[in-house]
Amino acid sequence: QVQLVESGGGLVQAGGSLRLSCAASGIFSIYVMGWYRQAPGKQRELFQTISSAGSTNYADHVKGRFTISTDNAKNTVDLQMTSLKPEGQDVYSCRPQMGHDEDWEFWGKGTQVTVSS
């Protein structure tokens, strides 16, 4: 069974940095992995992906600030976030890019990031 565990969130001041990690088990490493964020009352938003070959895609609002990477030995997908903006409290989660978000049954609990101004 697929299990996803996100970690590394916390409270940080605007302009600061955080490193998030997504530990994945029960899935093949061939899948593209994606990071999502969800603001209170809003839908999850996919903003960054990485393939098993290391190809990445970034949403415009994180380009130059966020870096996604994988650690194949640990089976994790990491997200280095810098120059964080005071956007309130968002929950960050990850999943392999298999099918549609609304059909995915194995979301982890996510990790909350609070950026204060």
Summary of the structure (lengths in Angstrom):
residues: 117
radius of gyration: 13.4
end to end distance: 40.1
largest distance: 40.1
contacts: 328
relative contact order: 0.33
helix: 5%
strand: 50%
